[in-house]
Structures are given as C-alpha cells and as structure tokens.
C-alpha cells in the first residue's frame, strides 16, 4: 500500500527537496506551505523529477489551518503514515536586544508549530498502531550557538518535546525522530535576519564587533555546507529505516559536534531505557 507522507514548509530548501525525494521513493507526498503563491519552484522540481505531489496550504502557526489540512488529507487519502515537521525560520540576534514579541513569534513557528501538527496527526497514527513523526531540528538544538539565542531556545525545546514524547509513542507503535542538520546551503539563512526596526543585531557597540568576528570564524569552519538534497536523504532514511533512530545527524561535521556533547548521539540507548520502564512484556 502506498504510504502517505505530509511535509510542512515545502516552498524551498530542505522541505522542497524532501517532498521530491520521498515522492521518488514511492510515497504519496502531501507537500504543504503557508503561501501557495510560492509553490512554483516545487512544481518545477517535481516536474523535472517526474513525480506528482499533492500541494496544499498549511500554516503551522494557525491551529485552524493545521486542523483543516490534516482532516482534509485524512478525508482524501484515508491515512497519514509519515509526518515531516520542516517548517521553520532562523532569527539572528542577541538575547539582550531581541524583543519578547519577536521571541514569541520564533517559538510559535519553530516549536509550537511542531507541537500543533504532530498533535493533529497523532490520534490517527495511534489508532492504527503505526506511523512516523520526523522533525527537522538543528545542530543548534544540541549546541547553543552565539547570536542564535531564541532560535536555539526553540530547537532545544523541540528536542526536549520529541525526546520526552518518543518512549510512549514507540510503545503505541509510533516512531518519533529528530533530524539534526549542520550548516545547509538553502534559502533558510536569508530568513534569519529580523526586521531592522527590532535592532536585534546592533550595528555598533560590543556586540557588533563580536558578531563580525564570530561570523568570520563560522564561515571558515563551515565552508562546505550541505545541500537540501543531502538532508532530504537523511529524512528518507528516517522514514524508511526498519528501526529508526531517535536522532539523525546529517553529516560527519554534525555528528562530530553532537558527539562532543553526548555519549550516544543516536539517542537510542536512552530511548530504549525509557521504553523499557513503561512497556509491558508483550509490547517490548
């Protein structure tokens, strides 16, 4: 039976690439985005790859939009086997200068967006006793990086949510995975600078010099970023592995940096421990 995968944030970058890669692998892909006026690039890539996509509107910060999209997919396709939480945006700025309203917007998109869509698809997966929820996190969800204060906070929150929910989900037949890209050469970086009036990146004073130096060092350390297609291959692995990991790093650089902080970068050992604490013998 053809598996149905719904992907958020497919107008560009990792989401766009993932929609095409999963469709080529045989999934029935529902590619969603906030603004359908930006779907042309996705349509062109799909046509070039010779695949068909079901493109729909979904705004992860709007509960009504989430509910309408998920119910529509269930009505039209009968099931959702895989969810890929990809929608998100970066935000460059210092903690001191980031307005609380801006921080709330970043958290709503990057964290509560994952919560809303995952919560919407979960009941159907639980009732069937199967499903996969794959969330695109970031190396910034493992290691806090300067001038990404609120973005890293959101990704750390995503990591905590998935790690905490995954054991019960696994007992119920649902696999939850985190995909942790490092530097990726997509349009994502262009969304990271906030509106100038918010002054989250001061142009003078001590932060300006610190940011200049950090950006130069970061550029040298990440001179060969991955592509969206590279990350999409890791997402495909999370969607198809017989026993999916809790965490996937998408490159050797990401794996090496994650390993500096955790002994078990895949997350499988702790997940197994938590599952063992709640699963009856018949469900282990």
Secondary structure, DSSP 4 states (H G I P E B T S, - for coil): -PPEEEES--SSHHHHHHHHHHHHTT-EEEEEES-GGG-HHHHHHHHHHT---EEEE--TT-HHHHHHHHHHHHHHHS---EEEE------BB-TTTS-HHHHHHHHIIIIIHHHHHHHHHHHHHHHHT-EEEEEE--GGGTS--TTBHHHHHHHHHHHHHHHHHHHHHHHTTEEEEEEE--SB-SGGGGG-BPPGGG--S-SSSHHHHHHHHHHHHHHHHTSSPBPHHHHHHHHHHHHH-TT--SEEESSHHHHHHHHHH-S-TT-HHHHHHHHHHH--GGG-
